[in-house]
C-alpha cells in the first residue's frame, strides 16, 4: 500500500494519495457514555413527571374520599352535574339532596356525584340536626 501511495505521489496527484491513506482516529469527539447522557436525562425527567402525577392523583382521591366520609345533614353541596342542594340524609353510597325549598323537591345521588361542599353549616345547626335524630 505504501508503495502505491509513493507511486501516486510521484505522479503528481497528492489528493489521491491523501484519500488512499487510512483515516485518522477521531479526536475530541464524545465518548459512548457521554452521548447517552441526554437520553438518560430525558428518561429520568419523564419518570419523575409520571411519578409526581400519580402521587397527585392519589392525594386528590384521598381528599375526595375524606370529603364524602364527612358529608352530613344540612351541608350545602355542588354535584358534578351543577346541581346545588342541601343534604337531607346520607346512606352508605347515596346522598339525598333537597334542591328546591318552595316545592320541597328532593333528589337522590351517589356520593361520588358530590363534587364539593359549598359551605359548612354553623356548629349550632349541626348540633341541632344531630340531637333531633
C-alpha positions as CSV (number, residue, x, y, z in Angstrom):
1,X,0.0,0.0,0.0
2,X,2.8,2.4,0.9
3,X,4.5,1.7,-2.5
4,X,1.2,2.6,-4.3
5,X,0.9,5.8,-2.3
6,X,4.5,6.6,-3.2
7,X,3.9,6.0,-6.9
8,X,0.7,8.2,-6.9
9,X,2.6,10.9,-5.0
10,X,5.3,10.8,-7.7
11,X,2.8,11.1,-10.5
12,X,1.8,14.4,-9.0
13,X,-1.6,13.6,-7.6
14,X,-1.3,14.4,-3.9
15,X,-5.1,14.4,-3.4
16,X,-5.4,10.8,-4.5
17,X,-2.5,9.9,-2.1
18,X,-4.4,11.6,0.8
19,X,-7.6,9.6,0.0
20,X,-5.7,6.4,0.0
21,X,-4.3,6.8,3.5
22,X,-6.2,5.4,6.4
23,X,-8.4,7.8,8.2
24,X,-7.2,9.2,11.5
25,X,-9.0,8.3,14.6
26,X,-11.5,10.9,15.8
27,X,-10.1,13.3,18.3
28,X,-12.1,15.5,20.7
29,X,-15.3,13.6,20.0
30,X,-17.8,12.4,22.6
31,X,-17.3,9.1,24.2
32,X,-20.1,6.5,24.1
33,X,-21.2,7.2,27.7
34,X,-21.4,11.0,27.1
35,X,-23.6,10.6,24.0
36,X,-26.1,8.6,26.1
37,X,-26.3,11.2,28.8
38,X,-29.0,13.4,27.2
39,X,-31.2,10.3,26.5
40,X,-30.8,9.1,30.1
41,X,-31.6,12.6,31.4
42,X,-34.8,12.7,29.3
43,X,-35.9,9.3,30.7
44,X,-35.2,10.5,34.2
45,X,-37.3,13.6,33.7
46,X,-40.2,11.6,32.2
47,X,-40.1,9.1,35.1
48,X,-40.2,12.0,37.6
49,X,-43.2,13.6,35.8
50,X,-45.1,10.3,35.7
51,X,-44.5,9.5,39.4
52,X,-45.4,13.0,40.6
53,X,-48.6,13.0,38.5
54,X,-49.5,9.6,40.1
55,X,-48.9,10.8,43.6
56,X,-51.0,13.9,43.0
57,X,-53.9,11.8,41.7
58,X,-53.7,9.6,44.8
59,X,-53.8,12.7,47.0
60,X,-56.8,14.1,45.2
61,X,-58.6,10.7,45.5
62,X,-57.9,10.6,49.2
63,X,-59.2,14.1,49.8
64,X,-62.3,13.3,47.8
65,X,-62.9,10.1,49.9
66,X,-62.5,12.1,53.1
67,X,-64.9,14.8,51.9
68,X,-67.5,12.1,51.1
69,X,-67.0,10.5,54.5
70,X,-67.6,13.9,56.3
71,X,-70.9,14.6,54.4
72,X,-73.6,15.3,56.9
73,X,-77.1,16.6,57.2
74,X,-77.6,20.3,56.2
75,X,-74.3,20.5,54.2
76,X,-74.7,22.6,51.1
77,X,-73.1,20.7,48.2
78,X,-72.4,21.0,44.5
79,X,-72.9,17.9,42.3
80,X,-70.8,17.1,39.2
81,X,-73.9,18.0,37.1
82,X,-74.0,21.5,38.6
83,X,-77.0,20.9,40.9
84,X,-76.7,22.7,44.3
85,X,-78.6,21.3,47.2
86,X,-78.8,20.7,50.9
87,X,-78.0,17.2,52.2
88,X,-81.1,15.7,53.8
89,X,-79.8,12.2,54.5
90,X,-76.6,10.2,53.9
91,X,-76.6,6.5,53.3
92,X,-73.8,4.1,52.6
93,X,-73.4,5.1,48.9
94,X,-76.2,7.6,48.4
95,X,-77.0,11.2,49.4
96,X,-80.5,12.7,49.3
97,X,-80.4,16.4,48.4
98,X,-83.1,19.0,48.9
99,X,-82.8,21.0,45.7
100,X,-85.9,23.3,46.0
101,X,-87.1,24.9,49.2
102,X,-90.5,26.0,47.8
103,X,-91.7,22.7,46.5
104,X,-89.6,20.6,48.9
105,X,-88.0,18.7,45.9
106,X,-85.6,16.0,46.9
107,X,-83.2,14.1,44.6
108,X,-81.0,11.1,45.3
109,X,-77.4,11.0,44.1
110,X,-74.4,8.7,44.5
111,X,-71.8,10.0,46.9
112,X,-69.4,10.1,44.0
113,X,-71.6,12.7,42.3
114,X,-70.9,15.2,45.0
115,X,-68.1,17.4,43.7
116,X,-67.6,19.7,46.7
117,X,-69.1,21.1,49.9
118,X,-70.0,24.7,49.3
119,X,-70.3,25.8,52.9
120,X,-70.2,24.2,56.3
121,X,-73.3,24.8,58.3
122,X,-72.9,26.6,61.6
123,X,-72.0,24.5,64.5
124,X,-75.3,25.2,66.3
125,X,-77.3,24.0,63.2
126,X,-75.2,20.8,63.0
127,X,-75.7,20.1,66.7
128,X,-79.5,20.7,66.5
129,X,-79.7,18.3,63.5
130,X,-77.8,15.6,65.3
131,X,-79.8,16.0,68.5
132,X,-83.1,15.8,66.6
133,X,-82.3,12.3,65.4
